[in-house]
Amino acid sequence: GYYYDLLASDGNLLPRDAAARQKGIGLTRKNADVLYWMVKQFMLLEAQGKASVISDMWKENVRKLADAFANTWKKHHTWGNYVSVESGDIAVYNTTGGAMAVAGLALAAKYYDCPAYLQIAREAAEIYYNDFALLGFTSGGCGDILQNADSETAIALTTSLITLYEATGEKIYLKQAQDLANLCATW
């Protein structure tokens, strides 16, 4: 269900950094972004009465991506910075690079009528938020800076917390999103 980062027109991998040069490794953040934005796009097109332009194959592939995130979470209780595209195992740990997967799974829970996705999104949000609160920074959005603080995962976690609030109506997610928005303002 996971996607490779970059492919050439001939289908060969185009690694942009050292970790991606290992065959079969993908950046977690990119996969999380694909999950969130594809489900959001499907929902928008359907709301506009344009559901017919959405390929069934696209829907199935994005559902497989949601399943891949769910399976990795169940096995590792994190998504890491890099993930093995084939096995779903973590290749590089200890980042918040998968923060946008929270939002992706929250949307996918509604779109695919799969409450298990929402439960995993809630668990991940709690861990990511608590780690952020303890450490004071987020990391792992960029493939090339790994453990350094970055703004990408801070805004991804903010988006994820707002998406969880929209999905659940629970105000705790608004407070947590505000904390992350304050961090984002420092960039």
Disulfide bonds with the S-S distance in Angstrom:
none
